[in-house]
């Protein structure tokens, strides 16, 4: 249903920000920039951002792997998952199943 080749420690963060998206590249980038500009009490290592990308009608994803890698390098604690189907409740559940924060915040891009 989803994929990620990453492993993370079990250390809990203060908050997990889960952002399901489908075909909204500019909005995702703007949202990430806004989140990391805001900052949090303990800095960028105190929260994680989880993007759950859903496929477009043609079955493809908006972000190529190279661009995902660039975003992960730019934004600390960014994690990226893909859903096999376009389904908002499922995308939110994928984020919830993979989050490490003590609290969860769902955002729309």
Protein Blocks (a to p, Z undefined) as FASTA:
>chain_A
ZZcfbdcdfbdcfbdcddddehilklmmmmmmmmmmnopakojklpccdddddddfkopa
fbdfklmmmmmmmmghiacdddfbdcfklmmmmmmmmpcbfbdcdddZZ
